[in-house]
């Protein structure tokens, strides 16, 4: 892999960014990705402020490579979280689920690089207006929360590339070196990968969740919860109750009652495979074993180089 605007922006070896996933992206996973040449991200969305501080400190002990924090802007204590990131001297922030205008200037004043996640060309243009340093364009193959447009990565990346001149990172359904090459052929300069890293040894997810996801077949995940926020879920018992309620014309309140308290924590972190909210991407059906991050990164880079050589011969 050659250097480009993404590797130069973050000071990393490979243009591979790990998704900042709730209940999955703790310091062990993020540090492992950074140490392997990518960019590791802490997933602040499922951390109390004091827990985030602890993970930031452990990151500094575990790696001397660049790393960052993923911040959902709908976080309940967002102002306190932003204060912590600035006070702790975090250098890279990925924001999502909100307007990039809200904190970008403040982050820049603190010397931070800012990247925002979008699901459409419209929001990509708003990101450029807000002054972010790069954009993640995420297709609906991705796990967890998704854009309402339900645009696939293959469709989204070239349209976002035409809409903005900013460095572009592709996300959603990327699970191989070949897929990285395809994303770059469409105009991306880097990729963000969630599912592959969620199913590694260093991931904070429960073993029950990991084993469940490595047994998935094609079609075993689907978007749900569109009345609240479109979310890709494994088709377990909870999903079945959600799908039945949505088909019957449920309300937001009824959906929240079905989910119950801390549904994502229950499913991903605590391992309640039947009644928890199991968020994972479509590409999970291609993952059949739990491996260390170092092996996954090595396979991605080698796969990319081999695919590039094959394509060069066409």
C-alpha positions as CSV (number, residue, x, y, z in Angstrom):
1,X,0.0,0.0,0.0
2,X,1.3,3.4,-0.9
3,X,1.1,6.5,1.3
4,X,-1.7,9.0,0.4
5,X,-3.7,11.9,2.0
6,X,-5.2,9.6,4.7
7,X,-1.9,8.1,5.8
8,X,-0.3,11.6,5.8
9,X,-3.2,13.2,7.7
10,X,-3.0,10.7,10.6
11,X,0.7,9.7,10.4
12,X,-0.1,6.0,9.9
13,X,1.4,3.3,7.8
14,X,-1.7,1.9,6.2
15,X,-4.9,3.8,5.3
16,X,-7.0,1.4,7.4
17,X,-9.1,2.8,10.3
18,X,-10.8,0.6,12.9
19,X,-14.4,1.5,13.6
20,X,-15.1,3.1,17.0
21,X,-17.8,0.6,18.0
22,X,-19.8,0.6,21.2
23,X,-19.0,-2.1,23.7
24,X,-16.3,-3.4,21.3
25,X,-13.6,-0.7,20.8
26,X,-11.7,-0.5,24.0
27,X,-8.0,0.3,24.5
28,X,-6.8,-3.3,23.7
29,X,-8.4,-3.3,20.3
30,X,-7.5,0.3,19.4
31,X,-3.9,-0.2,20.5
32,X,-3.6,-3.4,18.6
33,X,-4.8,-1.8,15.3
34,X,-2.5,1.2,15.8
35,X,0.5,-1.0,16.6
36,X,-0.2,-3.0,13.4
37,X,0.0,0.2,11.3
38,X,-3.6,1.3,11.1
39,X,-5.5,3.9,13.1
40,X,-7.2,2.5,16.2
41,X,-10.2,4.3,17.7
42,X,-11.7,4.2,21.1
43,X,-15.5,3.8,21.0
44,X,-16.6,6.6,23.4
45,X,-20.3,6.0,22.8
46,X,-20.6,3.2,25.4
47,X,-18.2,4.7,28.0
48,X,-18.9,6.8,31.0
49,X,-16.7,9.9,31.1
50,X,-14.4,8.4,33.8
51,X,-14.2,5.1,31.8
52,X,-13.1,7.0,28.7
53,X,-10.3,8.8,30.7
54,X,-9.1,5.4,31.9
55,X,-9.0,4.0,28.3
56,X,-7.2,7.1,27.1
57,X,-4.5,6.6,29.7
58,X,-4.2,2.9,28.9
59,X,-3.9,3.7,25.2
60,X,-0.9,5.9,25.9
61,X,0.8,3.0,27.8
62,X,0.0,0.5,25.1
63,X,1.1,2.3,22.0
64,X,3.2,5.2,20.8
65,X,1.5,5.2,17.4
66,X,-1.3,7.6,16.4
67,X,-4.9,6.8,17.6
68,X,-8.2,8.6,18.1
69,X,-11.6,8.6,19.6
70,X,-15.0,8.0,18.0
71,X,-17.6,10.4,19.4
72,X,-21.4,10.0,18.7
73,X,-22.7,13.6,18.9
74,X,-25.9,12.3,20.5
75,X,-23.9,11.1,23.5
76,X,-25.9,12.1,26.7
77,X,-23.0,14.1,28.3
78,X,-21.5,15.4,25.0
79,X,-20.2,18.7,26.4
80,X,-18.3,16.9,29.2
81,X,-17.0,14.4,26.8
82,X,-15.6,17.1,24.5
83,X,-14.0,18.8,27.5
84,X,-12.3,15.5,28.4
85,X,-10.9,15.0,24.9
86,X,-9.4,18.5,24.8
87,X,-8.1,18.3,28.4
88,X,-6.5,14.9,27.7
89,X,-4.9,16.1,24.5
90,X,-6.5,13.6,22.1
91,X,-5.2,14.3,18.6
92,X,-7.8,12.7,16.3
93,X,-11.6,12.6,16.7
94,X,-14.2,10.9,14.5
95,X,-17.7,12.3,15.0
96,X,-21.0,10.9,13.9
97,X,-24.8,11.1,14.5
98,X,-25.1,14.9,14.5
99,X,-24.0,18.1,12.9
100,X,-20.2,18.4,12.2
101,X,-20.5,22.2,12.7
102,X,-21.2,21.9,16.5
103,X,-17.6,21.1,17.7
104,X,-15.3,21.1,14.7
105,X,-14.0,24.6,15.2
106,X,-13.4,23.9,18.9
107,X,-11.5,20.7,18.2
108,X,-9.4,22.5,15.6
109,X,-8.5,25.2,18.1
110,X,-7.3,22.4,20.3
111,X,-5.0,21.1,17.5
112,X,-7.2,18.1,16.7
113,X,-7.9,16.4,13.4
114,X,-11.7,16.0,12.8
115,X,-13.4,13.4,10.7
116,X,-17.1,13.1,10.3
117,X,-19.2,10.0,9.3
118,X,-21.9,10.5,6.6
119,X,-24.3,8.4,4.6
120,X,-25.0,10.7,1.7
121,X,-23.5,13.3,-0.7
122,X,-25.7,15.9,0.9
123,X,-24.1,15.5,4.3
124,X,-20.7,15.2,2.8
125,X,-21.0,18.7,1.4
126,X,-22.1,20.0,4.8
127,X,-19.0,18.4,6.3
128,X,-16.8,20.4,3.8
129,X,-18.7,23.6,4.8
130,X,-18.1,22.8,8.4
131,X,-14.3,22.5,7.8
132,X,-13.7,18.9,8.8
133,X,-10.4,17.3,7.8
134,X,-11.8,14.1,6.2
135,X,-15.0,12.3,5.6
136,X,-16.1,8.7,6.2
137,X,-18.8,7.7,3.8
138,X,-20.6,4.6,5.2
139,X,-22.8,2.3,3.1
140,X,-25.8,0.5,4.6
141,X,-23.9,-2.9,4.7
142,X,-22.3,-1.6,7.9
143,X,-23.3,-2.9,11.3
144,X,-25.1,-0.8,13.9
145,X,-26.6,2.6,13.2
146,X,-27.1,3.3,9.5
147,X,-28.2,6.1,7.2
148,X,-31.9,6.3,6.3
149,X,-31.0,6.4,2.6
150,X,-30.0,2.7,2.6
151,X,-27.3,3.5,0.0
152,X,-24.8,0.7,-0.6
153,X,-21.1,1.5,-0.3
154,X,-20.5,0.7,-4.0
155,X,-23.1,3.4,-4.9
156,X,-22.2,5.9,-2.2
157,X,-18.4,6.3,-2.6
158,X,-18.3,7.6,-6.2
159,X,-21.1,10.0,-5.5
160,X,-19.5,11.4,-2.4
161,X,-16.2,11.6,-4.3
162,X,-17.9,13.9,-6.9
163,X,-19.4,16.0,-4.1
164,X,-16.3,16.9,-2.1
165,X,-12.6,17.3,-2.5
166,X,-11.9,16.2,1.1
167,X,-9.9,13.1,1.9
168,X,-12.5,10.2,1.7
169,X,-12.7,7.1,3.8
170,X,-15.0,4.3,2.7
171,X,-16.9,2.2,5.2
172,X,-19.6,-0.5,5.1
173,X,-19.1,-4.1,4.0
174,X,-15.3,-3.9,3.7
175,X,-13.8,-7.2,4.8
176,X,-10.8,-7.9,2.5
177,X,-7.8,-6.5,0.7
178,X,-9.8,-6.9,-2.5
179,X,-12.6,-4.8,-1.1
180,X,-10.1,-2.1,0.0
181,X,-8.8,-1.9,-3.6
182,X,-12.4,-1.7,-4.9
183,X,-13.2,1.2,-2.6
184,X,-10.1,3.0,-3.8
185,X,-11.0,2.4,-7.4
186,X,-14.2,4.2,-6.7
187,X,-12.4,7.3,-5.2
188,X,-11.8,6.5,-1.5
189,X,-8.3,7.0,-0.1
190,X,-8.8,4.9,3.0
191,X,-11.2,2.5,4.6
192,X,-12.9,2.2,8.0
193,X,-13.5,-1.4,9.1
194,X,-15.7,-2.5,11.9
195,X,-16.9,-6.1,11.7
196,X,-13.5,-7.7,11.0
197,X,-12.0,-6.0,14.1
198,X,-15.1,-6.6,16.2
199,X,-14.5,-10.3,15.7
200,X,-10.8,-10.4,16.9
201,X,-9.2,-11.6,20.1
202,X,-8.6,-8.0,21.3
203,X,-12.2,-6.9,20.8
204,X,-14.1,-6.1,24.1
205,X,-17.2,-7.9,22.8
206,X,-18.3,-11.1,24.7
207,X,-17.1,-14.5,23.4
208,X,-20.7,-15.5,23.0
209,X,-21.3,-12.5,20.6
210,X,-18.2,-13.3,18.7
211,X,-19.0,-17.0,18.3
212,X,-22.6,-16.1,17.3
213,X,-21.3,-13.8,14.5
214,X,-18.8,-16.2,13.1
215,X,-21.7,-18.7,12.6
216,X,-23.8,-16.2,10.6
217,X,-24.7,-17.0,7.0
218,X,-25.6,-14.5,4.2
219,X,-28.8,-12.8,5.0
220,X,-28.6,-13.3,8.7
221,X,-28.5,-9.6,9.4
222,X,-31.0,-6.9,8.4
223,X,-31.9,-3.3,9.1
224,X,-34.5,-2.7,11.8
225,X,-35.6,0.0,14.2
226,X,-36.3,2.5,11.4
227,X,-38.7,4.4,13.5
228,X,-35.9,5.1,16.0
229,X,-32.7,4.9,14.0
230,X,-32.0,2.3,11.2
231,X,-29.8,-0.3,12.8
232,X,-28.3,-3.5,11.3
233,X,-29.0,-6.4,13.6
234,X,-28.5,-10.2,13.7
235,X,-31.8,-12.0,13.3
236,X,-32.2,-13.4,16.8
237,X,-35.3,-13.7,19.0
238,X,-35.2,-9.9,19.9
239,X,-35.0,-9.1,16.2
240,X,-38.0,-11.3,15.5
241,X,-40.1,-9.4,18.1
242,X,-39.0,-6.1,16.6
243,X,-39.8,-7.2,13.0
244,X,-43.2,-8.5,14.1
245,X,-44.0,-5.2,15.8
246,X,-42.8,-3.1,12.9
247,X,-44.9,-5.2,10.5
248,X,-48.0,-4.5,12.7
249,X,-47.4,-0.8,12.7
250,X,-45.8,-0.2,16.1
251,X,-45.0,3.1,17.7
252,X,-41.6,4.4,18.9
253,X,-42.6,3.9,22.5
254,X,-43.6,0.3,21.8
255,X,-40.3,-0.4,20.1
256,X,-38.4,1.0,23.0
257,X,-40.4,-1.2,25.4
258,X,-39.4,-4.3,23.3
259,X,-35.8,-3.3,23.4
260,X,-35.7,-2.7,27.1
261,X,-32.8,-1.2,29.0
262,X,-29.2,-1.3,27.7
263,X,-30.1,-3.7,24.8
264,X,-26.8,-3.2,23.0
265,X,-24.8,-3.8,26.1
266,X,-26.9,-6.8,26.9
267,X,-26.2,-8.4,23.5
268,X,-22.7,-7.4,22.6
269,X,-20.9,-7.0,25.9
270,X,-22.8,-9.4,28.2
271,X,-23.5,-12.0,25.6
272,X,-27.3,-12.4,25.7
273,X,-27.5,-13.9,22.2
274,X,-31.3,-14.4,22.3
275,X,-32.6,-11.2,23.9
276,X,-29.8,-8.7,23.3
277,X,-29.3,-6.2,20.4
278,X,-26.6,-7.8,18.3
279,X,-25.2,-5.2,15.9
280,X,-22.8,-6.4,13.2
281,X,-22.2,-5.8,9.5
282,X,-23.2,-7.9,6.5
283,X,-19.6,-9.0,6.0
284,X,-19.8,-11.0,9.2
285,X,-20.9,-14.0,7.2
286,X,-17.4,-14.1,5.6
287,X,-15.7,-14.3,9.0
288,X,-15.4,-17.8,10.4
289,X,-12.8,-17.6,13.1
290,X,-11.6,-15.3,15.9
291,X,-8.0,-14.1,15.2
292,X,-5.6,-11.5,16.6
293,X,-5.6,-8.1,15.0
294,X,-2.1,-8.6,13.7
295,X,-3.2,-11.5,11.5
296,X,-6.2,-9.6,10.2
297,X,-4.1,-6.5,9.3
298,X,-1.5,-8.7,7.6
299,X,-4.1,-10.4,5.5
300,X,-5.8,-7.1,4.5
301,X,-2.5,-5.6,3.3
302,X,-1.3,-8.7,1.5
303,X,-4.8,-9.2,-0.1
304,X,-4.7,-5.6,-1.3
305,X,-1.3,-5.9,-2.9
306,X,-2.2,-9.2,-4.6
307,X,-5.5,-7.8,-5.9
308,X,-3.7,-4.8,-7.3
309,X,-1.3,-7.0,-9.1
310,X,-4.1,-9.1,-10.6
311,X,-6.0,-6.0,-11.7
312,X,-2.9,-4.5,-13.3
313,X,-2.7,-7.5,-15.6
314,X,-6.2,-6.9,-17.0
